Amino acid sequence: MLNKQKNGWLAVQRLSVFLYLSCGVLLLIYALGFLTRFYLFYTYGGKGLENFYHEMQIVNNSFLWKAVLAVVFSLALFILELGKHPAGFFTLIAVCLIALASIFFCADSFLILADAKAQYRALDFDSLNRYIERGTINYESSTLTFDLGLAGYALFLSAVLFMAFTVIRNAFAVKPESEKGGINEK
């Protein structure tokens, strides 16, 4: 009975590691497309919009590195074979460090996105209006890019917490007598 329960929790642990990887890849895709919507600011916008675009390049660089590190961290979790075995002492320390770094990534990104969204709302889009009216460009003011980022990092934070919980739970789960090295009594 304990062996079936152990295998069930290992399946949940495997799922949590795959979920962590999936969310890291989603953040990478988000980071790669983050500036697409704002490129018109550089090409057609006035000085204020162009400055905002340059600031968003710095933000995008931060998002990109966080996403790349999340993918590397998830690959490290696979190298540690968390899909097959409960975590040992050193693996548990590595998982805790990865989880703490990932939580820091999320907290930092939430603050950055909230600040960028506030800056975006304060922008003056008058320099784009003449191009919009002529039909040269098609642009509508929307905070969807920032909202998607907030949702993505919230999903990633959920995946981090789920992964950390399952790995820690499995590391401290009661092991059957046969795995402890004792005599298996029936």
OpenMM code with the backbone's topology and positions (N, CA, C; nanometers):
from openmm import Vec3, app, unit

residues = "MET LEU ASN LYS GLN LYS ASN GLY TRP LEU ALA VAL GLN ARG LEU SER VAL PHE LEU TYR LEU SER CYS GLY VAL LEU LEU LEU ILE TYR ALA LEU GLY PHE LEU THR ARG PHE TYR LEU PHE TYR THR TYR GLY GLY LYS GLY LEU GLU ASN PHE TYR HIS GLU MET GLN ILE VAL ASN ASN SER PHE LEU TRP LYS ALA VAL LEU ALA VAL VAL PHE SER LEU ALA LEU PHE ILE LEU GLU LEU GLY LYS HIS PRO ALA GLY PHE PHE THR LEU ILE ALA VAL CYS LEU ILE ALA LEU ALA SER ILE PHE PHE CYS ALA ASP SER PHE LEU ILE LEU ALA ASP ALA LYS ALA GLN TYR ARG ALA LEU ASP PHE ASP SER LEU ASN ARG TYR ILE GLU ARG GLY THR ILE ASN TYR GLU SER SER THR LEU THR PHE ASP LEU GLY LEU ALA GLY TYR ALA LEU PHE LEU SER ALA VAL LEU PHE MET ALA PHE THR VAL ILE ARG ASN ALA PHE ALA VAL LYS PRO GLU SER GLU LYS GLY GLY ILE ASN GLU LYS".split()
positions = [
    Vec3(0.0828, -0.1205, 0.0000),
    Vec3(0.0000, 0.0000, 0.0000),
    Vec3(0.0867, 0.1262, 0.0000),
    Vec3(0.1909, 0.1235, 0.0844),
    Vec3(0.2789, 0.2403, 0.0905),
    Vec3(0.3513, 0.2619, -0.0414),
    Vec3(0.3875, 0.1535, -0.1099),
    Vec3(0.4583, 0.1659, -0.2361),
    Vec3(0.3708, 0.2316, -0.3430),
    Vec3(0.2407, 0.1956, -0.3476),
    Vec3(0.1487, 0.2594, -0.4430),
    Vec3(0.1321, 0.4080, -0.4110),
    Vec3(0.1241, 0.4384, -0.2830),
    Vec3(0.1098, 0.5778, -0.2422),
    Vec3(0.2356, 0.6561, -0.2774),
    Vec3(0.3522, 0.5939, -0.2560),
    Vec3(0.4790, 0.6583, -0.2903),
    Vec3(0.4860, 0.6864, -0.4402),
    Vec3(0.4493, 0.5871, -0.5224),
    Vec3(0.4515, 0.6051, -0.6675),
    Vec3(0.3539, 0.7134, -0.7110),
    Vec3(0.2399, 0.7251, -0.6415),
    Vec3(0.1449, 0.8314, -0.6727),
    Vec3(0.2032, 0.9695, -0.6464),
    Vec3(0.2718, 0.9815, -0.5338),
    Vec3(0.3330, 1.1109, -0.5024),
    Vec3(0.4526, 1.1396, -0.5919),
    Vec3(0.5238, 1.0366, -0.6370),
    Vec3(0.6321, 1.0589, -0.7330),
    Vec3(0.5761, 1.1057, -0.8664),
    Vec3(0.4591, 1.0556, -0.9041),
    Vec3(0.3941, 1.1027, -1.0271),
    Vec3(0.3550, 1.2499, -1.0132),
    Vec3(0.3070, 1.2882, -0.8953),
    Vec3(0.2730, 1.4285, -0.8706),
    Vec3(0.3997, 1.5135, -0.8747),
    Vec3(0.5086, 1.4613, -0.8176),
    Vec3(0.6362, 1.5342, -0.8204),
    Vec3(0.6846, 1.5508, -0.9638),
    Vec3(0.6733, 1.4458, -1.0446),
    Vec3(0.7120, 1.4524, -1.1856),
    Vec3(0.6282, 1.5570, -1.2575),
    Vec3(0.4983, 1.5581, -1.2304),
    Vec3(0.4081, 1.6562, -1.2901),
    Vec3(0.4478, 1.7982, -1.2496),
    Vec3(0.4840, 1.8160, -1.1241),
    Vec3(0.5210, 1.9504, -1.0772),
    Vec3(0.6487, 1.9997, -1.1440),
    Vec3(0.7425, 1.9093, -1.1704),
    Vec3(0.8658, 1.9485, -1.2392),
    Vec3(0.8355, 1.9847, -1.3849),
    Vec3(0.7482, 1.9077, -1.4499),
    Vec3(0.7073, 1.9406, -1.5871),
    Vec3(0.6304, 2.0731, -1.5913),
    Vec3(0.5486, 2.0979, -1.4918),
    Vec3(0.4750, 2.2242, -1.4850),
    Vec3(0.5707, 2.3417, -1.4679),
    Vec3(0.6720, 2.3237, -1.3846),
    Vec3(0.7735, 2.4280, -1.3663),
    Vec3(0.8431, 2.4568, -1.4996),
    Vec3(0.8819, 2.3512, -1.5712),
    Vec3(0.9457, 2.3691, -1.7022),
    Vec3(0.8519, 2.4395, -1.7990),
    Vec3(0.7267, 2.3978, -1.8036),
    Vec3(0.6291, 2.4576, -1.8959),
    Vec3(0.6101, 2.6062, -1.8681),
    Vec3(0.5999, 2.6416, -1.7416),
    Vec3(0.5832, 2.7830, -1.7070),
    Vec3(0.7089, 2.8628, -1.7395),
    Vec3(0.8263, 2.8032, -1.7222),
    Vec3(0.9511, 2.8701, -1.7603),
    Vec3(0.9564, 2.8961, -1.9099),
    Vec3(0.9121, 2.7984, -1.9896),
    Vec3(0.9091, 2.8160, -2.1353),
    Vec3(0.8067, 2.9235, -2.1736),
    Vec3(0.6913, 2.9257, -2.1068),
    Vec3(0.5924, 3.0310, -2.1337),
    Vec3(0.6490, 3.1698, -2.1033),
    Vec3(0.7236, 3.1807, -1.9945),
    Vec3(0.7868, 3.3097, -1.9622),
    Vec3(0.8908, 3.3477, -2.0666),
    Vec3(0.9608, 3.2480, -2.1202),
    Vec3(1.0580, 3.2752, -2.2263),
    Vec3(0.9879, 3.3269, -2.3512),
    Vec3(0.8781, 3.2644, -2.3893),
    Vec3(0.8011, 3.3102, -2.5058),
    Vec3(0.7478, 3.4510, -2.4808),
    Vec3(0.6995, 3.4762, -2.3596),
    Vec3(0.6509, 3.6101, -2.3252),
    Vec3(0.7628, 3.7139, -2.3381),
    Vec3(0.8806, 3.6802, -2.2862),
    Vec3(0.9928, 3.7745, -2.2919),
    Vec3(1.0362, 3.8013, -2.4358),
    Vec3(1.0311, 3.6989, -2.5194),
    Vec3(1.0711, 3.7173, -2.6588),
    Vec3(0.9741, 3.8064, -2.7357),
    Vec3(0.8480, 3.8095, -2.6952),
    Vec3(0.7492, 3.8920, -2.7658),
    Vec3(0.7114, 4.0190, -2.6936),
    Vec3(0.7736, 4.0466, -2.5807),
    Vec3(0.7338, 4.1599, -2.4969),
    Vec3(0.7416, 4.2940, -2.5700),
    Vec3(0.8486, 4.3190, -2.6421),
    Vec3(0.8686, 4.4504, -2.7050),
    Vec3(0.7952, 4.4682, -2.8373),
    Vec3(0.7383, 4.3638, -2.8905),
    Vec3(0.6734, 4.3705, -3.0217),
    Vec3(0.5694, 4.4817, -3.0282),
    Vec3(0.4888, 4.4919, -2.9274),
    Vec3(0.3807, 4.5910, -2.9244),
    Vec3(0.4330, 4.7343, -2.9139),
    Vec3(0.5518, 4.7507, -2.8594),
    Vec3(0.6036, 4.8848, -2.8346),
    Vec3(0.7018, 4.9334, -2.9411),
    Vec3(0.7299, 4.8524, -3.0413),
    Vec3(0.8246, 4.8947, -3.1440),
    Vec3(0.7757, 5.0183, -3.2199),
    Vec3(0.6449, 5.0317, -3.2343),
    Vec3(0.5900, 5.1510, -3.3015),
    Vec3(0.6289, 5.2790, -3.2284),
    Vec3(0.6489, 5.2705, -3.0992),
    Vec3(0.6887, 5.3885, -3.0217),
    Vec3(0.8244, 5.4384, -3.0686),
    Vec3(0.9135, 5.3475, -3.0988),
    Vec3(1.0466, 5.3837, -3.1444),
    Vec3(1.0423, 5.4397, -3.2862),
    Vec3(0.9618, 5.3788, -3.3709),
    Vec3(0.9567, 5.4175, -3.5112),
    Vec3(0.8759, 5.5447, -3.5347),
    Vec3(0.7562, 5.5541, -3.4713),
    Vec3(0.6648, 5.6628, -3.5025),
    Vec3(0.6381, 5.7573, -3.3856),
    Vec3(0.6786, 5.7218, -3.2689),
    Vec3(0.6434, 5.8009, -3.1514),
    Vec3(0.7321, 5.9212, -3.1297),
    Vec3(0.6843, 6.0091, -3.0451),
    Vec3(0.7629, 6.1249, -3.0056),
    Vec3(0.8691, 6.0854, -2.9039),
    Vec3(0.9335, 6.1856, -2.8474),
    Vec3(1.0435, 6.1616, -2.7546),
    Vec3(0.9988, 6.0816, -2.6315),
    Vec3(0.8818, 6.1117, -2.5765),
    Vec3(0.8329, 6.0404, -2.4586),
    Vec3(0.8092, 5.8929, -2.4860),
    Vec3(0.7490, 5.8624, -2.6009),
    Vec3(0.7236, 5.7238, -2.6372),
    Vec3(0.8537, 5.6497, -2.6689),
    Vec3(0.9457, 5.7210, -2.7321),
    Vec3(1.0751, 5.6597, -2.7634),
    Vec3(1.1532, 5.6288, -2.6342),
    Vec3(1.1475, 5.7191, -2.5389),
    Vec3(1.2133, 5.6935, -2.4097),
    Vec3(1.1502, 5.5741, -2.3381),
    Vec3(1.0173, 5.5638, -2.3458),
    Vec3(0.9482, 5.4499, -2.2859),
    Vec3(0.9935, 5.3201, -2.3521),
    Vec3(1.0078, 5.3213, -2.4836),
    Vec3(1.0533, 5.2025, -2.5558),
    Vec3(1.1920, 5.1604, -2.5076),
    Vec3(1.2812, 5.2564, -2.4908),
    Vec3(1.4165, 5.2243, -2.4436),
    Vec3(1.4144, 5.1698, -2.2998),
    Vec3(1.3284, 5.2227, -2.2168),
    Vec3(1.3151, 5.1692, -2.0811),
    Vec3(1.2608, 5.0268, -2.0833),
    Vec3(1.1692, 5.0011, -2.1747),
    Vec3(1.1120, 4.8664, -2.1843),
    Vec3(1.2141, 4.7662, -2.2388),
    Vec3(1.3140, 4.8122, -2.3131),
    Vec3(1.4214, 4.7223, -2.3556),
    Vec3(1.4986, 4.6703, -2.2345),
    Vec3(1.5215, 4.7553, -2.1371),
    Vec3(1.5899, 4.7141, -2.0148),
    Vec3(1.5029, 4.6154, -1.9372),
    Vec3(1.3736, 4.6446, -1.9288),
    Vec3(1.2794, 4.5545, -1.8623),
    Vec3(1.2758, 4.4197, -1.9346),
    Vec3(1.2706, 4.4228, -2.0667),
    Vec3(1.2675, 4.3001, -2.1450),
    Vec3(1.3934, 4.2172, -2.1230),
    Vec3(1.5070, 4.2811, -2.1133),
    Vec3(1.6321, 4.2100, -2.0867),
    Vec3(1.6241, 4.1363, -1.9535),
    Vec3(1.5678, 4.2017, -1.8540),
    Vec3(1.5491, 4.1388, -1.7233),
    Vec3(1.4563, 4.0184, -1.7328),
    Vec3(1.3449, 4.0329, -1.8023),
    Vec3(1.2501, 3.9224, -1.8194),
    Vec3(1.3149, 3.8055, -1.8949),
    Vec3(1.3937, 3.8380, -1.9956),
    Vec3(1.4565, 3.7344, -2.0760),
    Vec3(1.5538, 3.6516, -1.9926),
    Vec3(1.6373, 3.7185, -1.9142),
    Vec3(1.7341, 3.6449, -1.8317),
    Vec3(1.6646, 3.5619, -1.7245),
    Vec3(1.5593, 3.6140, -1.6665),
    Vec3(1.4845, 3.5367, -1.5666),
    Vec3(1.4231, 3.4122, -1.6299),
    Vec3(1.3693, 3.4263, -1.7495),
    Vec3(1.3075, 3.3125, -1.8171),
    Vec3(1.4127, 3.2088, -1.8565),
    Vec3(1.5273, 3.2534, -1.9055),
    Vec3(1.6345, 3.1602, -1.9409),
    Vec3(1.6823, 3.0861, -1.8163),
    Vec3(1.6980, 3.1571, -1.7064),
    Vec3(1.7389, 3.0911, -1.5815),
    Vec3(1.6329, 2.9928, -1.5327),
    Vec3(1.5053, 3.0261, -1.5488),
    Vec3(1.3984, 2.9339, -1.5087),
    Vec3(1.4052, 2.8050, -1.5903),
    Vec3(1.4330, 2.8163, -1.7196),
    Vec3(1.4463, 2.6972, -1.8036),
    Vec3(1.5700, 2.6171, -1.7625),
    Vec3(1.6804, 2.6852, -1.7357),
    Vec3(1.8017, 2.6160, -1.6901),
    Vec3(1.7769, 2.5477, -1.5561),
    Vec3(1.7080, 2.6166, -1.4657),
    Vec3(1.6743, 2.5561, -1.3360),
    Vec3(1.5894, 2.4303, -1.3556),
    Vec3(1.4928, 2.4363, -1.4464),
    Vec3(1.4073, 2.3199, -1.4679),
    Vec3(1.4874, 2.2046, -1.5272),
    Vec3(1.5814, 2.2344, -1.6144),
    Vec3(1.6672, 2.1289, -1.6669),
    Vec3(1.7527, 2.0687, -1.5556),
    Vec3(1.7974, 2.1516, -1.4622),
    Vec3(1.8713, 2.0998, -1.3470),
    Vec3(1.7841, 2.0077, -1.2633),
    Vec3(1.6565, 2.0401, -1.2514),
    Vec3(1.5647, 1.9525, -1.1778),
    Vec3(1.5519, 1.8168, -1.2466),
    Vec3(1.5533, 1.8158, -1.3785),
    Vec3(1.5477, 1.6893, -1.4517),
    Vec3(1.6786, 1.6115, -1.4367),
    Vec3(1.7918, 1.6817, -1.4361),
    Vec3(1.9208, 1.6154, -1.4160),
    Vec3(1.9273, 1.5513, -1.2778),
    Vec3(1.8645, 1.6153, -1.1798),
    Vec3(1.8594, 1.5588, -1.0444),
    Vec3(1.7612, 1.4421, -1.0336),
    Vec3(1.6967, 1.4090, -1.1437),
    Vec3(1.6037, 1.2963, -1.1548),
    Vec3(1.4875, 1.3040, -1.0562),
    Vec3(1.4310, 1.4222, -1.0433),
    Vec3(1.3176, 1.4382, -0.9531),
    Vec3(1.1903, 1.3731, -1.0068),
    Vec3(1.1909, 1.3337, -1.1313),
    Vec3(1.0766, 1.2623, -1.1860),
    Vec3(1.0769, 1.1143, -1.1502),
    Vec3(1.1908, 1.0664, -1.0979),
    Vec3(1.2032, 0.9241, -1.0681),
    Vec3(1.2207, 0.8930, -0.9198),
    Vec3(1.2824, 0.9852, -0.8461),
    Vec3(1.3190, 0.9569, -0.7076),
    Vec3(1.2815, 1.0740, -0.6168),
    Vec3(1.2562, 1.0459, -0.4907),
    Vec3(1.2422, 1.1551, -0.3945),
    Vec3(1.3772, 1.2252, -0.3772),
    Vec3(1.3746, 1.3478, -0.3354),
    Vec3(1.4967, 1.4254, -0.3205),
    Vec3(1.5780, 1.3774, -0.2013),
    Vec3(1.7087, 1.3692, -0.2204),
    Vec3(1.8008, 1.3442, -0.1112),
    Vec3(1.8395, 1.4770, -0.0480),
    Vec3(1.9374, 1.4740, 0.0381),
    Vec3(1.9762, 1.5940, 0.1124),
    Vec3(2.0234, 1.7064, 0.0195),
    Vec3(2.1194, 1.6774, -0.0684),
    Vec3(2.1745, 1.7813, -0.1551),
    Vec3(2.0734, 1.8252, -0.2621),
    Vec3(1.9958, 1.7307, -0.3089),
    Vec3(1.8911, 1.7657, -0.4058),
    Vec3(1.7866, 1.8552, -0.3414),
    Vec3(1.7536, 1.8267, -0.2168),
    Vec3(1.6566, 1.9092, -0.1445),
    Vec3(1.7088, 2.0514, -0.1263),
    Vec3(1.8361, 2.0650, -0.0965),
    Vec3(1.8964, 2.1987, -0.0845),
    Vec3(1.8919, 2.2701, -0.2195),
    Vec3(1.9251, 2.1979, -0.3273),
    Vec3(1.9216, 2.2585, -0.4613),
    Vec3(1.7801, 2.3034, -0.4971),
    Vec3(1.6818, 2.2206, -0.4663),
    Vec3(1.5419, 2.2554, -0.4959),
    Vec3(1.5002, 2.3790, -0.4163),
    Vec3(1.5388, 2.3851, -0.2900),
    Vec3(1.5040, 2.5022, -0.2077),
    Vec3(1.5690, 2.6292, -0.2616),
    Vec3(1.6941, 2.6198, -0.3060),
    Vec3(1.7610, 2.7374, -0.3637),
    Vec3(1.6953, 2.7796, -0.4948),
    Vec3(1.6591, 2.6822, -0.5781),
    Vec3(1.5902, 2.7123, -0.7042),
    Vec3(1.4544, 2.7761, -0.6755),
    Vec3(1.3836, 2.7235, -0.5770),
    Vec3(1.2520, 2.7793, -0.5425),
    Vec3(1.2658, 2.9214, -0.4894),
    Vec3(1.3644, 2.9458, -0.4043),
    Vec3(1.3843, 3.0817, -0.3513),
    Vec3(1.4212, 3.1793, -0.4625),
    Vec3(1.5102, 3.1381, -0.5516),
    Vec3(1.5469, 3.2254, -0.6640),
    Vec3(1.4254, 3.2526, -0.7524),
    Vec3(1.3443, 3.1508, -0.7772),
    Vec3(1.2257, 3.1672, -0.8613),
    Vec3(1.1225, 3.2584, -0.7963),
    Vec3(1.1067, 3.2462, -0.6655),
    Vec3(1.0150, 3.3352, -0.5937),
    Vec3(1.0648, 3.4793, -0.6012),
    Vec3(1.1958, 3.4976, -0.5904),
    Vec3(1.2538, 3.6316, -0.6050),
    Vec3(1.2275, 3.6853, -0.7458),
    Vec3(1.2443, 3.6001, -0.8483),
    Vec3(1.2155, 3.6415, -0.9866),
    Vec3(1.0728, 3.6930, -0.9977),
    Vec3(0.9801, 3.6195, -0.9388),
    Vec3(0.8381, 3.6565, -0.9477),
    Vec3(0.8103, 3.7881, -0.8764),
    Vec3(0.8608, 3.8024, -0.7545),
    Vec3(0.8370, 3.9254, -0.6779),
    Vec3(0.8949, 4.0460, -0.7511),
    Vec3(1.0171, 4.0326, -0.8024),
    Vec3(1.0805, 4.1417, -0.8752),
    Vec3(1.0021, 4.1752, -1.0020),
    Vec3(0.9560, 4.0742, -1.0726),
    Vec3(0.8812, 4.0970, -1.1965),
    Vec3(0.7455, 4.1601, -1.1699),
    Vec3(0.6791, 4.1209, -1.0607),
    Vec3(0.5520, 4.1853, -1.0253),
    Vec3(0.5719, 4.3354, -1.0048),
    Vec3(0.6767, 4.3721, -0.9341),
    Vec3(0.7044, 4.5147, -0.9093),
    Vec3(0.7385, 4.5875, -1.0386),
    Vec3(0.8213, 4.5262, -1.1211),
    Vec3(0.8595, 4.5881, -1.2490),
    Vec3(0.7376, 4.6070, -1.3388),
    Vec3(0.6530, 4.5042, -1.3488),
    Vec3(0.5348, 4.5133, -1.4348),
    Vec3(0.4349, 4.6169, -1.3844),
    Vec3(0.4178, 4.6247, -1.2541),
    Vec3(0.3266, 4.7256, -1.1989),
    Vec3(0.3771, 4.8663, -1.2294),
    Vec3(0.5076, 4.8879, -1.2157),
    Vec3(0.5663, 5.0186, -1.2442),
    Vec3(0.5569, 5.0510, -1.3940),
    Vec3(0.5870, 4.9531, -1.4794),
    Vec3(0.5803, 4.9756, -1.6242),
    Vec3(0.4373, 5.0036, -1.6699),
    Vec3(0.3421, 4.9342, -1.6095),
    Vec3(0.2019, 4.9567, -1.6439),
    Vec3(0.1589, 5.0992, -1.6055),
    Vec3(0.2037, 5.1463, -1.4904),
    Vec3(0.1726, 5.2834, -1.4480),
    Vec3(0.2377, 5.3848, -1.5426),
    Vec3(0.3596, 5.3596, -1.5839),
    Vec3(0.4266, 5.4491, -1.6791),
    Vec3(0.3531, 5.4498, -1.8128),
    Vec3(0.3091, 5.3336, -1.8562),
    Vec3(0.2383, 5.3234, -1.9839),
    Vec3(0.1084, 5.4035, -1.9807),
    Vec3(0.0372, 5.3932, -1.8706),
    Vec3(-0.0896, 5.4667, -1.8590),
    Vec3(-0.0685, 5.6175, -1.8604),
    Vec3(0.0492, 5.6632, -1.8190),
    Vec3(0.0780, 5.8067, -1.8148),
    Vec3(0.1311, 5.8600, -1.9478),
    Vec3(0.1505, 5.7745, -2.0474),
    Vec3(0.2065, 5.8190, -2.1755),
    Vec3(0.1068, 5.9033, -2.2541),
    Vec3(0.1623, 5.9930, -2.3354),
    Vec3(0.0830, 6.0759, -2.4255),
    Vec3(0.0967, 6.0181, -2.5665),
    Vec3(-0.0125, 5.9699, -2.6214),
    Vec3(-0.0105, 5.9033, -2.7512),
    Vec3(-0.0407, 5.9981, -2.8672),
    Vec3(-0.0355, 6.1285, -2.8449),
    Vec3(-0.0677, 6.2248, -2.9500),
    Vec3(0.0242, 6.2125, -3.0710),
    Vec3(0.1521, 6.1807, -3.0483),
    Vec3(0.2445, 6.1710, -3.1620),
    Vec3(0.2096, 6.0528, -3.2537),
    Vec3(0.1395, 5.9532, -3.2017),
    Vec3(0.0975, 5.8404, -3.2852),
    Vec3(-0.0344, 5.8669, -3.3579),
    Vec3(-0.1153, 5.9584, -3.3047),
    Vec3(-0.2496, 5.9805, -3.3592),
    Vec3(-0.2492, 6.0190, -3.5067),
    Vec3(-0.1542, 6.0991, -3.5491),
    Vec3(-0.1527, 6.1404, -3.6903),
    Vec3(-0.1242, 6.0218, -3.7821),
    Vec3(-0.0428, 5.9285, -3.7368),
    Vec3(-0.0154, 5.8080, -3.8175),
    Vec3(-0.1348, 5.7120, -3.8148),
    Vec3(-0.2031, 5.7072, -3.7027),
    Vec3(-0.3210, 5.6222, -3.6902),
    Vec3(-0.4328, 5.6746, -3.7805),
    Vec3(-0.4518, 5.8079, -3.7805),
    Vec3(-0.5576, 5.8695, -3.8612),
    Vec3(-0.5312, 5.8526, -4.0111),
    Vec3(-0.4045, 5.8544, -4.0504),
    Vec3(-0.3697, 5.8361, -4.1917),
    Vec3(-0.3764, 5.6898, -4.2342),
    Vec3(-0.3842, 5.6015, -4.1374),
    Vec3(-0.3867, 5.4589, -4.1681),
    Vec3(-0.2485, 5.3980, -4.1854),
    Vec3(-0.1447, 5.4739, -4.1516),
    Vec3(-0.0079, 5.4224, -4.1629),
    Vec3(0.0160, 5.3087, -4.0643),
    Vec3(-0.0356, 5.3265, -3.9420),
    Vec3(-0.0191, 5.2227, -3.8400),
    Vec3(-0.1551, 5.1910, -3.7781),
    Vec3(-0.1605, 5.0772, -3.7154),
    Vec3(-0.2808, 5.0358, -3.6441),
    Vec3(-0.2387, 5.0123, -3.4994),
    Vec3(-0.2773, 5.1019, -3.4106),
    Vec3(-0.2390, 5.0889, -3.2709),
    Vec3(-0.3537, 5.1335, -3.1820),
    Vec3(-0.3768, 5.0562, -3.0784),
    Vec3(-0.4778, 5.0916, -2.9793),
    Vec3(-0.4140, 5.0769, -2.8417),
    Vec3(-0.4329, 5.1771, -2.7593),
    Vec3(-0.3752, 5.1763, -2.6250),
    Vec3(-0.4384, 5.0646, -2.5416),
    Vec3(-0.3526, 4.9758, -2.4883),
    Vec3(-0.4003, 4.8634, -2.4084),
    Vec3(-0.2894, 4.8178, -2.3136),
    Vec3(-0.3293, 4.7776, -2.1944),
    Vec3(-0.2324, 4.7271, -2.0958),
    Vec3(-0.2269, 4.5740, -2.0964),
    Vec3(-0.2755, 4.5104, -2.2017),
    Vec3(-0.2800, 4.3654, -2.2089),
    Vec3(-0.1408, 4.3032, -2.1951),
    Vec3(-0.0393, 4.3645, -2.2528),
    Vec3(0.0961, 4.3109, -2.2436),
    Vec3(0.1402, 4.2972, -2.0989),
    Vec3(0.1112, 4.3976, -2.0185),
    Vec3(0.1511, 4.3940, -1.8773),
    Vec3(0.0631, 4.2969, -1.7980),
    Vec3(-0.0648, 4.2921, -1.8313),
    Vec3(-0.1551, 4.1999, -1.7628),
    Vec3(-0.1181, 4.0537, -1.7911),
    Vec3(-0.0779, 4.0255, -1.9153),
    Vec3(-0.0323, 3.8906, -1.9483),
    Vec3(0.0933, 3.8546, -1.8693),
    Vec3(0.1815, 3.9508, -1.8538),
    Vec3(0.3025, 3.9281, -1.7745),
    Vec3(0.2703, 3.8992, -1.6292),
    Vec3(0.1790, 3.9764, -1.5729),
    Vec3(0.1386, 3.9518, -1.4336),
    Vec3(0.0754, 3.8132, -1.4187),
    Vec3(-0.0077, 3.7752, -1.5137),
    Vec3(-0.0702, 3.6425, -1.5092),
    Vec3(0.0345, 3.5326, -1.5270),
    Vec3(0.1285, 3.5543, -1.6169),
    Vec3(0.2335, 3.4554, -1.6408),
    Vec3(0.3210, 3.4334, -1.5183),
    Vec3(0.3593, 3.5432, -1.4529),
    Vec3(0.4416, 3.5287, -1.3329),
    Vec3(0.3612, 3.4740, -1.2153),
    Vec3(0.2325, 3.5006, -1.2104),
    Vec3(0.1477, 3.4400, -1.1069),
    Vec3(0.1385, 3.2889, -1.1294),
    Vec3(0.1236, 3.2466, -1.2538),
    Vec3(0.1212, 3.1042, -1.2865),
    Vec3(0.2556, 3.0392, -1.2529),
    Vec3(0.3645, 3.1071, -1.2862),
    Vec3(0.4980, 3.0550, -1.2561),
    Vec3(0.5188, 3.0430, -1.1051),
    Vec3(0.4727, 3.1425, -1.0292),
    Vec3(0.4841, 3.1364, -0.8832),
    Vec3(0.4054, 3.0177, -0.8286),
    Vec3(0.2881, 2.9940, -0.8831),
    Vec3(0.2087, 2.8775, -0.8418),
    Vec3(0.2829, 2.7478, -0.8718),
    Vec3(0.3455, 2.7403, -0.9885),
    Vec3(0.4210, 2.6208, -1.0261),
    Vec3(0.5417, 2.6010, -0.9338),
    Vec3(0.6072, 2.7090, -0.8974),
    Vec3(0.7221, 2.7019, -0.8062),
    Vec3(0.6794, 2.6482, -0.6709),
    Vec3(0.5720, 2.7036, -0.6176),
    Vec3(0.5248, 2.6605, -0.4852),
    Vec3(0.4776, 2.5152, -0.4888),
    Vec3(0.4086, 2.4764, -0.5953),
    Vec3(0.3623, 2.3380, -0.6102),
    Vec3(0.4815, 2.2426, -0.6184),
    Vec3(0.5821, 2.2787, -0.6981),
    Vec3(0.7003, 2.1951, -0.7132),
    Vec3(0.7744, 2.1833, -0.5807),
    Vec3(0.7953, 2.2941, -0.5118),
    Vec3(0.8669, 2.2915, -0.3848),
    Vec3(0.7910, 2.2076, -0.2814),
    Vec3(0.6587, 2.2230, -0.2770),
    Vec3(0.5783, 2.1464, -0.1826),
    Vec3(0.5898, 1.9970, -0.2070),
    Vec3(0.5739, 1.9558, -0.3332),
    Vec3(0.5770, 1.8117, -0.3614),
    Vec3(0.7151, 1.7522, -0.3378),
    Vec3(0.8196, 1.8243, -0.3738),
    Vec3(0.9550, 1.7715, -0.3538),
    Vec3(0.9867, 1.7615, -0.2049),
    Vec3(0.9533, 1.8642, -0.1281),
    Vec3(0.9790, 1.8610, 0.0157),
    Vec3(0.8930, 1.7543, 0.0822),
    Vec3(0.7680, 1.7423, 0.0428),
    Vec3(0.6795, 1.6401, 0.0996),
    Vec3(0.7344, 1.5005, 0.0738),
    Vec3(0.7798, 1.4757, -0.0500),
    Vec3(0.8327, 1.3441, -0.0834),
    Vec3(0.9660, 1.3152, -0.0149),
    Vec3(1.0455, 1.4188, 0.0074),
    Vec3(1.1746, 1.3985, 0.0738),
    Vec3(1.1563, 1.3568, 0.2190),
    Vec3(1.0512, 1.4038, 0.2835),
    Vec3(1.0285, 1.3731, 0.4247),
    Vec3(0.9175, 1.2706, 0.4476),
    Vec3(0.8692, 1.2088, 0.3406),
    Vec3(0.7632, 1.1085, 0.3540),
    Vec3(0.8180, 0.9850, 0.4249),
    Vec3(0.7306, 0.9162, 0.4930),
    Vec3(0.7690, 0.7935, 0.5622),
    Vec3(0.8020, 0.6878, 0.4573),
    Vec3(0.9197, 0.6276, 0.4713),
    Vec3(0.9627, 0.5257, 0.3767),
    Vec3(0.9215, 0.3882, 0.4275),
    Vec3(0.8865, 0.2981, 0.3366),
    Vec3(0.8548, 0.1623, 0.3781),
    Vec3(0.9770, 0.0952, 0.4411),
    Vec3(0.9541, -0.0076, 0.5240),
    Vec3(1.0620, -0.0760, 0.5944),
    Vec3(1.1650, -0.1337, 0.4980),
    Vec3(1.1196, -0.1805, 0.3806),
    Vec3(1.2123, -0.2423, 0.2850),
    Vec3(1.3144, -0.1420, 0.2335),
    Vec3(1.2815, -0.0123, 0.2285),
    Vec3(1.3748, 0.0895, 0.1826),
    Vec3(1.4631, 0.1412, 0.2938),
    Vec3(1.4230, 0.1214, 0.4189),
    Vec3(1.5029, 0.1683, 0.5314),
    Vec3(1.6190, 0.0735, 0.5605),
    Vec3(1.6147, -0.0438, 0.5056),
    Vec3(1.7201, -0.1399, 0.5311),
    Vec3(1.6871, -0.2339, 0.6454),
    Vec3(1.5665, -0.2226, 0.6990),
    Vec3(1.5258, -0.3086, 0.8104),
    Vec3(1.4637, -0.4365, 0.7581),
    Vec3(1.4207, -0.5185, 0.8479),
    Vec3(1.3567, -0.6452, 0.8119),
    Vec3(1.2103, -0.6180, 0.7798),
    Vec3(1.1671, -0.6688, 0.6683),
    Vec3(1.0298, -0.6489, 0.6241),
    Vec3(0.9437, -0.7579, 0.6885),
    Vec3(0.8632, -0.7212, 0.7849),
    Vec3(0.7788, -0.8163, 0.8560),
    Vec3(0.6419, -0.8223, 0.7902),
    Vec3(0.5883, -0.9449, 0.7853),
    Vec3(0.4544, -0.9613, 0.7293),
    Vec3(0.3632, -1.0209, 0.8306),
] * unit.nanometer
topology = app.Topology()
chain = topology.addChain("A")
for resn in residues:
    res = topology.addResidue(resn, chain)
    for name in ("N", "CA", "C"):
        topology.addAtom(name, app.Element.getBySymbol(name[0]), res)
